[in-house]
């Protein structure tokens, strides 16, 4: 029986969220749960180490790896955690563990050759969706099949980075086994979402589709592509029922790029939740251009939806057009008003420092955010992530510090020509202050409190916001 260990590498809340670390989310590594479920089908002995959730450093993570004695080590990494992943892989090699160390995740999928050249500690990489490639790796590499014959891998040969043929996207996601949450220590209590993303406790999150048809220049679509694919309504309901019945989950966040992109599916999901009176409240992420009518939103509300998060990004139409958002200010206003009219709270995602940003467009965005009937707003510095169009074109629009360790969206590493670092930091500070320190917003959040834990989370979030504003110099 093979022993397989899957690792989310060490990453502190400060590294991930900067000055707002104490109010940040700590989400489960859903991708590793999917891989663990696939490995179980082979009767392998599987373990997951989620180092950030357990507060483990490199040595402590290694000690757990060594105690398990794996035959195969898989590490996932996003851009902000890739350096930590490489540090762990190097430590594993230095300590003499002979199991192959395999890298997967969105970062290496976006820039595989550059990543493997920079970090020789990884033996090879899985590119793109990992489930089918991973299954072949653990069942067909006992000396009988070379990496060249396994689609979706990148490896070294004679000093060169070699790519096997790309693996097609999984068309029928329902063929995948249900996520193996049981391998996450203390799930779901170990994990937490921000105060603005949880209605009841315990809470959990799901991703029920892959791919996004949007062409936003700042988004990385390397891993899942632009063609949307989804789990069926029946599969999603099965996930929800397991979380309710086995783990006691009361509230869910759907982190799909566009949860309501499939009208027939979302109608069926809502119908089943409503008819079977499932005890669940939920929020989701969605694109503005996916909303068809207020009646559609009322259906979501009836099924327990209490908040929708929309990517608004900027109050400047010129910027929205430049980054290919495919929405207008008028459409944003209409959809937000529809959503609020249906009884659902709205959280808006914004970015400071998009291409063509100026001091005037910063003020335009702040004013627009305050005019919209939003309950929450989240603003980050524009970060040209590997795999995005902007990663390749950033130098046309401004100066770009391509340091992967700084790409947490809290460091202003991309400075458009129309502004400077000081203006961006000042603008972000002003956005938070003017949006949140208003009686209407404070009242909305006080009204949401239903249990003591929510009050404590709100106080913690407010305190962290104030400290964060002080630290943004």
C-alpha positions as CSV (number, residue, x, y, z in Angstrom):
1,X,0.0,0.0,0.0
2,X,1.4,3.4,-1.0
3,X,1.7,6.1,1.6
4,X,0.8,9.5,0.1
5,X,1.0,12.8,1.9
6,X,-0.5,16.0,0.6
7,X,0.7,19.4,2.0
8,X,-0.4,23.0,2.1
9,X,2.9,24.6,2.9
10,X,3.4,27.0,5.9
11,X,2.1,30.5,5.4
12,X,1.4,33.0,8.2
13,X,-1.6,35.2,8.3
14,X,0.7,38.2,8.2
15,X,2.3,36.9,5.0
16,X,-1.2,36.4,3.5
17,X,-3.1,39.4,4.7
18,X,-0.6,42.0,5.8
19,X,-1.9,44.5,8.3
20,X,-5.4,42.9,8.2
21,X,-4.1,39.5,9.3
22,X,-6.2,39.2,12.4
23,X,-9.4,39.5,10.4
24,X,-8.3,37.3,7.5
25,X,-10.0,34.0,6.4
26,X,-8.4,30.6,7.0
27,X,-10.0,28.4,4.3
28,X,-9.6,24.6,3.9
29,X,-7.4,23.4,1.0
30,X,-10.3,22.0,-1.1
31,X,-7.9,20.9,-3.9
32,X,-6.0,18.6,-1.5
33,X,-9.3,17.1,-0.3
34,X,-10.2,16.3,-3.9
35,X,-6.7,14.7,-4.5
36,X,-7.0,12.7,-1.2
37,X,-10.4,11.4,-2.3
38,X,-8.9,10.3,-5.6
39,X,-6.0,8.6,-3.8
40,X,-8.4,6.7,-1.6
41,X,-9.8,5.0,-4.7
42,X,-6.4,3.3,-5.1
43,X,-6.5,2.0,-1.5
44,X,-3.5,4.2,-0.7
45,X,-2.8,5.4,2.9
46,X,-3.4,9.1,2.7
47,X,-2.7,12.1,4.9
48,X,-3.1,15.9,4.6
49,X,-1.0,18.4,6.4
50,X,-2.6,21.9,6.3
51,X,0.3,23.8,7.8
52,X,-1.3,27.3,7.8
53,X,-4.4,26.0,9.6
54,X,-2.3,24.2,12.2
55,X,0.2,27.0,12.6
56,X,3.2,24.8,11.6
57,X,6.5,26.1,10.5
58,X,8.9,24.3,8.1
59,X,10.5,22.1,10.7
60,X,7.2,21.2,12.4
61,X,5.7,20.4,9.0
62,X,8.7,18.2,8.1
63,X,8.5,16.3,11.4
64,X,4.9,15.3,10.6
65,X,5.9,14.3,7.1
66,X,8.8,12.2,8.4
67,X,6.6,10.5,11.0
68,X,4.2,9.4,8.3
69,X,7.0,7.9,6.2
70,X,5.5,8.7,2.7
71,X,6.3,7.1,-0.6
72,X,5.0,10.2,-2.4
73,X,4.9,13.9,-1.3
74,X,2.6,16.3,-3.0
75,X,2.7,20.1,-2.3
76,X,0.3,22.7,-3.5
77,X,1.1,26.3,-3.8
78,X,-0.4,29.6,-4.9
79,X,1.9,32.4,-5.9
80,X,2.2,33.9,-2.4
81,X,3.1,30.5,-0.9
82,X,5.5,29.2,-3.6
83,X,8.7,30.4,-1.8
84,X,7.5,28.7,1.4
85,X,6.7,25.5,-0.6
86,X,10.2,25.5,-2.1
87,X,11.7,26.1,1.4
88,X,9.9,23.0,2.7
89,X,10.9,20.9,-0.4
90,X,14.5,21.9,0.1
91,X,14.3,21.0,3.8
92,X,12.8,17.6,2.9
93,X,15.7,16.9,0.6
94,X,18.3,18.0,3.1
95,X,16.9,15.7,5.7
96,X,17.3,12.7,3.4
97,X,13.7,11.7,2.6
98,X,13.8,9.9,-0.7
99,X,10.1,10.2,-1.6
100,X,9.5,12.3,-4.8
101,X,8.4,15.8,-4.1
102,X,5.7,16.9,-6.6
103,X,4.4,20.4,-7.0
104,X,0.9,21.3,-8.1
105,X,-1.5,24.2,-7.9
106,X,-2.3,27.4,-9.7
107,X,1.2,29.0,-9.6
108,X,3.2,26.2,-11.3
109,X,0.4,25.8,-13.8
110,X,0.7,29.4,-14.7
111,X,4.5,29.6,-15.0
112,X,5.8,26.0,-14.9
113,X,9.2,26.4,-16.6
114,X,10.2,29.5,-14.6
115,X,9.1,27.8,-11.4
116,X,11.0,24.5,-11.9
117,X,14.1,26.4,-13.1
118,X,14.0,28.6,-10.0
119,X,13.3,25.8,-7.6
120,X,15.2,22.6,-8.3
121,X,13.9,21.2,-5.0
122,X,10.8,19.9,-6.7
123,X,11.3,16.7,-8.6
124,X,8.5,17.5,-11.1
125,X,5.2,19.2,-11.4
126,X,1.5,18.5,-12.2
127,X,0.1,21.1,-14.6
128,X,-3.6,22.1,-14.7
129,X,-6.4,20.1,-13.1
130,X,-4.6,17.5,-10.9
131,X,-7.1,14.7,-10.2
132,X,-6.6,12.5,-13.3
133,X,-2.9,13.2,-13.5
134,X,-2.4,12.4,-9.9
135,X,-4.3,9.2,-10.2
136,X,-2.0,8.0,-13.0
137,X,1.1,9.1,-11.0
138,X,0.3,6.9,-8.1
139,X,-0.9,3.9,-10.0
140,X,1.4,3.8,-13.1
141,X,4.8,5.0,-12.1
142,X,6.2,1.8,-10.5
143,X,8.9,1.6,-13.1
144,X,6.4,0.8,-15.9
145,X,5.5,4.2,-17.2
146,X,7.7,7.3,-17.7
147,X,6.5,10.9,-17.0
148,X,6.6,11.5,-20.8
149,X,3.6,9.2,-21.0
150,X,1.5,10.9,-18.3
151,X,-0.3,13.9,-19.6
152,X,-0.2,17.1,-17.7
153,X,3.3,16.9,-16.2
154,X,6.5,19.0,-16.3
155,X,9.9,17.6,-15.4
156,X,13.6,17.9,-16.0
157,X,15.6,15.9,-18.5
158,X,19.2,16.5,-19.5
159,X,19.1,19.9,-17.9
160,X,16.0,21.0,-19.8
161,X,12.3,21.4,-18.6
162,X,10.2,19.0,-20.6
163,X,6.4,19.0,-20.9
164,X,4.3,16.0,-21.5
165,X,1.2,16.5,-23.7
166,X,-1.4,18.7,-21.9
167,X,-4.2,17.0,-20.2
168,X,-7.7,17.9,-21.4
169,X,-10.1,19.5,-18.9
170,X,-12.4,17.2,-17.0
171,X,-15.8,17.6,-18.8
172,X,-18.0,15.7,-16.3
173,X,-17.0,16.9,-12.8
174,X,-19.5,14.6,-11.2
175,X,-17.1,11.7,-12.0
176,X,-14.9,13.0,-9.3
177,X,-15.3,11.5,-5.8
178,X,-16.7,13.7,-3.0
179,X,-14.0,15.7,-1.2
180,X,-12.2,13.9,1.6
181,X,-12.8,16.5,4.4
182,X,-12.1,13.8,7.0
183,X,-8.3,14.3,6.4
184,X,-8.4,17.9,7.6
185,X,-7.6,18.1,11.3
186,X,-10.4,19.7,13.3
187,X,-12.6,20.4,10.2
188,X,-14.7,22.6,10.2
189,X,-13.9,24.4,13.5
190,X,-10.2,24.7,12.6
191,X,-11.1,27.0,9.7
192,X,-12.7,30.4,9.7
193,X,-14.0,33.0,7.3
194,X,-14.0,36.7,7.7
195,X,-16.7,38.3,9.8
196,X,-18.2,39.6,6.6
197,X,-18.6,36.2,5.1
198,X,-20.2,34.1,7.9
199,X,-23.8,34.3,9.0
200,X,-23.9,31.3,11.3
201,X,-21.4,28.8,12.8
202,X,-19.8,26.5,12.0
203,X,-19.3,27.6,8.5
204,X,-17.6,26.0,5.5
205,X,-16.9,26.7,1.8
206,X,-17.4,24.9,-1.5
207,X,-16.3,25.3,-5.1
208,X,-18.9,23.6,-7.3
209,X,-17.7,24.7,-10.8
210,X,-14.5,25.4,-12.7
211,X,-13.6,27.8,-15.5
212,X,-14.9,31.3,-16.2
213,X,-16.0,32.9,-19.5
214,X,-14.8,36.3,-18.4
215,X,-11.8,37.9,-20.0
216,X,-10.7,40.1,-17.2
217,X,-7.0,41.0,-17.7
218,X,-6.1,40.6,-14.0
219,X,-7.5,37.1,-13.6
220,X,-5.5,33.9,-13.8
221,X,-7.5,31.2,-15.8
222,X,-4.5,28.9,-16.5
223,X,-5.7,26.2,-14.1
224,X,-9.3,25.8,-15.1
225,X,-9.7,27.6,-18.4
226,X,-12.4,29.9,-19.7
227,X,-15.0,27.3,-20.5
228,X,-17.3,26.9,-17.5
229,X,-18.0,23.4,-16.2
230,X,-20.0,22.5,-13.2
231,X,-21.0,19.8,-10.8
232,X,-24.7,18.9,-11.2
233,X,-27.3,20.1,-8.8
234,X,-27.6,16.6,-7.3
235,X,-23.8,16.5,-6.7
236,X,-23.9,19.9,-5.0
237,X,-26.9,18.9,-2.8
238,X,-25.0,15.7,-1.8
239,X,-22.1,17.9,-0.7
240,X,-24.4,20.2,1.3
241,X,-26.1,17.3,3.1
242,X,-22.8,15.8,4.1
243,X,-21.6,19.1,5.5
244,X,-24.9,19.5,7.4
245,X,-25.4,16.0,8.7
246,X,-21.8,14.9,9.3
247,X,-20.0,18.1,10.2
248,X,-22.9,20.2,11.6
249,X,-22.3,23.1,9.1
250,X,-24.9,25.9,9.3
251,X,-23.6,28.4,6.7
252,X,-21.8,28.0,3.4
253,X,-19.8,30.2,1.1
254,X,-19.7,29.2,-2.6
255,X,-16.3,30.4,-3.9
256,X,-17.0,29.5,-7.6
257,X,-15.9,32.2,-10.0
258,X,-19.5,32.6,-10.9
259,X,-21.9,30.4,-8.9
260,X,-25.0,31.6,-10.7
261,X,-23.6,31.1,-14.2
262,X,-25.7,28.0,-14.8
263,X,-29.4,29.1,-14.6
264,X,-31.0,25.6,-14.7
265,X,-28.6,24.2,-12.2
266,X,-29.0,27.1,-9.7
267,X,-32.8,26.8,-10.0
268,X,-32.7,23.1,-9.2
269,X,-30.3,23.7,-6.3
270,X,-32.6,26.3,-4.8
271,X,-35.7,24.2,-5.4
272,X,-34.2,21.2,-3.5
273,X,-33.0,23.4,-0.6
274,X,-36.4,25.0,-0.3
275,X,-38.5,21.9,-0.8
276,X,-36.5,19.7,1.6
277,X,-36.1,22.6,4.1
278,X,-32.4,22.1,4.4
279,X,-31.1,24.0,7.4
280,X,-28.4,26.1,5.6
281,X,-27.7,29.7,4.9
282,X,-25.2,30.7,2.2
283,X,-23.4,33.3,0.2
284,X,-21.7,33.2,-3.1
285,X,-19.5,34.9,-5.6
286,X,-21.0,36.0,-9.0
287,X,-20.4,38.1,-12.0
288,X,-22.6,41.2,-12.6
289,X,-23.3,40.1,-16.1
290,X,-24.7,36.7,-15.0
291,X,-27.7,38.2,-13.2
292,X,-30.8,38.1,-15.3
293,X,-33.6,39.5,-13.2
294,X,-34.7,40.4,-9.7
295,X,-37.0,37.3,-9.7
296,X,-33.9,35.1,-10.1
297,X,-32.4,36.8,-7.0
298,X,-35.6,36.3,-5.0
299,X,-35.4,32.6,-5.7
300,X,-31.9,32.6,-4.2
301,X,-33.1,34.5,-1.2
302,X,-35.9,32.0,-0.6
303,X,-33.3,29.2,-0.6
304,X,-31.2,30.8,2.1
305,X,-28.8,33.1,0.2
306,X,-28.0,36.1,2.4
307,X,-25.1,37.7,0.5
308,X,-23.7,37.9,-3.0
309,X,-20.2,39.1,-3.7
310,X,-19.7,40.9,-7.0
311,X,-16.5,41.9,-8.7
312,X,-17.0,45.6,-9.3
313,X,-13.3,46.6,-9.3
314,X,-13.5,50.3,-10.3
315,X,-15.9,53.2,-10.5
316,X,-14.2,54.4,-13.7
317,X,-15.9,53.1,-16.9
318,X,-12.6,53.8,-18.8
319,X,-10.8,51.4,-16.5
320,X,-13.6,48.8,-16.6
321,X,-13.3,48.8,-20.4
322,X,-9.5,48.6,-20.3
323,X,-9.4,45.5,-18.1
324,X,-12.2,43.8,-20.1
325,X,-14.8,43.5,-17.3
326,X,-17.6,43.6,-19.9
327,X,-19.9,45.6,-17.6
328,X,-21.0,49.2,-17.3
329,X,-21.5,51.4,-14.2
330,X,-25.2,51.4,-15.0
331,X,-25.4,47.6,-15.1
332,X,-23.5,47.4,-11.8
333,X,-26.0,49.8,-10.2
334,X,-29.0,48.0,-11.5
335,X,-27.8,44.5,-10.4
336,X,-26.8,45.7,-6.9
337,X,-30.2,47.4,-6.5
338,X,-32.0,44.3,-7.7
339,X,-30.0,42.2,-5.2
340,X,-30.7,44.5,-2.3
341,X,-34.4,44.7,-3.4
342,X,-34.6,40.9,-3.2
343,X,-33.4,41.0,0.4
344,X,-29.8,39.9,-0.2
345,X,-26.8,41.8,1.1
346,X,-24.1,42.8,-1.4
347,X,-20.4,42.8,-1.0
348,X,-18.4,44.6,-3.6
349,X,-14.8,43.6,-4.6
350,X,-12.7,46.6,-5.7
351,X,-9.1,47.1,-6.8
352,X,-6.8,50.1,-6.3
353,X,-4.2,50.6,-9.0
354,X,-5.7,49.1,-12.1
355,X,-4.3,50.1,-15.5
356,X,-5.0,53.8,-16.3
357,X,-5.6,54.6,-12.6
358,X,-5.2,58.2,-11.7
359,X,-5.9,60.3,-8.6
360,X,-9.2,61.2,-10.2
361,X,-10.3,57.6,-10.9
362,X,-9.4,56.7,-7.3
363,X,-11.8,59.3,-6.1
364,X,-14.4,58.1,-8.7
365,X,-14.2,54.6,-7.3
366,X,-14.6,55.7,-3.6
367,X,-17.6,57.8,-4.6
368,X,-19.2,55.0,-6.6
369,X,-18.7,52.5,-3.8
370,X,-20.5,54.8,-1.4
371,X,-23.3,55.5,-3.8
372,X,-24.1,51.8,-4.2
373,X,-26.3,50.2,-1.6
374,X,-23.5,47.8,-0.5
375,X,-23.2,46.2,2.9
376,X,-19.6,45.3,2.5
377,X,-16.7,46.3,0.4
378,X,-13.2,44.7,0.0
379,X,-10.4,46.5,-1.8
380,X,-6.9,45.2,-2.6
381,X,-4.0,46.5,-4.6
382,X,-4.0,45.3,-8.2
383,X,-1.6,42.4,-8.5
384,X,-0.6,41.0,-11.9
385,X,-0.6,37.3,-11.0
386,X,1.2,34.7,-13.1
387,X,-1.2,33.3,-15.6
388,X,-3.1,36.6,-16.1
389,X,-2.9,38.8,-19.2
390,X,-1.8,41.7,-17.0
391,X,1.2,39.7,-15.8
392,X,2.5,39.9,-19.4
393,X,1.4,43.4,-20.2
394,X,2.0,45.2,-16.9
395,X,5.1,47.1,-18.1
396,X,3.0,48.8,-20.7
397,X,0.9,50.4,-18.0
398,X,3.3,51.1,-15.2
399,X,6.2,49.7,-13.0
400,X,5.9,46.1,-11.8
401,X,7.9,44.4,-9.1
402,X,7.7,40.8,-10.1
403,X,8.5,39.4,-6.7
404,X,6.3,36.4,-6.1
405,X,6.7,36.6,-2.3
406,X,5.0,40.1,-2.3
407,X,2.0,39.0,-4.3
408,X,-0.6,38.9,-1.5
409,X,-2.6,41.8,-3.0
410,X,-1.8,43.9,0.1
411,X,1.6,45.1,-1.3
412,X,1.4,47.8,-4.0
413,X,3.8,46.1,-6.4
414,X,2.2,47.4,-9.6
415,X,2.2,51.2,-9.9
416,X,0.3,52.6,-12.9
417,X,1.9,55.6,-14.6
418,X,-0.9,57.9,-13.6
419,X,-0.2,57.5,-9.8
420,X,2.5,56.7,-7.3
421,X,2.8,54.3,-4.3
422,X,1.8,57.1,-1.9
423,X,-1.4,57.9,-3.8
424,X,-2.4,54.2,-3.9
425,X,-1.8,53.7,-0.2
426,X,-3.6,56.9,0.7
427,X,-6.5,56.0,-1.6
428,X,-6.9,52.6,-0.1
429,X,-6.9,54.0,3.4
430,X,-9.4,56.6,2.4
431,X,-11.6,53.9,0.8
432,X,-11.8,51.8,3.9
433,X,-12.3,54.8,6.2
434,X,-15.0,56.5,4.2
435,X,-16.9,53.3,3.3
436,X,-17.0,51.6,6.7
437,X,-17.1,54.4,9.2
438,X,-20.6,55.4,8.2
439,X,-23.7,54.9,10.4
440,X,-25.5,52.9,7.7
441,X,-22.8,50.3,7.4
442,X,-22.3,50.1,11.2
443,X,-26.1,49.6,11.6
444,X,-26.2,46.8,9.0
445,X,-23.5,44.9,10.8
446,X,-25.0,45.3,14.2
447,X,-28.3,44.1,12.8
448,X,-26.7,40.9,11.6
449,X,-25.6,39.8,15.0
450,X,-27.6,36.8,16.1
451,X,-25.1,35.1,18.5
452,X,-22.2,36.1,20.8
453,X,-19.5,34.7,18.4
454,X,-20.7,37.1,15.7
455,X,-20.4,40.1,18.1
456,X,-16.8,39.0,19.0
457,X,-15.9,38.6,15.3
458,X,-17.4,42.0,14.5
459,X,-15.4,43.7,17.3
460,X,-12.2,41.9,16.2
461,X,-12.8,42.9,12.6
462,X,-13.4,46.5,13.4
463,X,-10.3,46.6,15.7
464,X,-8.2,45.0,12.9
465,X,-9.6,47.5,10.4
466,X,-8.6,50.5,12.5
467,X,-5.1,49.0,13.2
468,X,-4.7,48.2,9.5
469,X,-5.6,51.8,8.5
470,X,-3.0,53.1,10.9
471,X,-0.4,50.7,9.4
472,X,-1.1,51.8,5.8
473,X,1.4,54.6,5.7
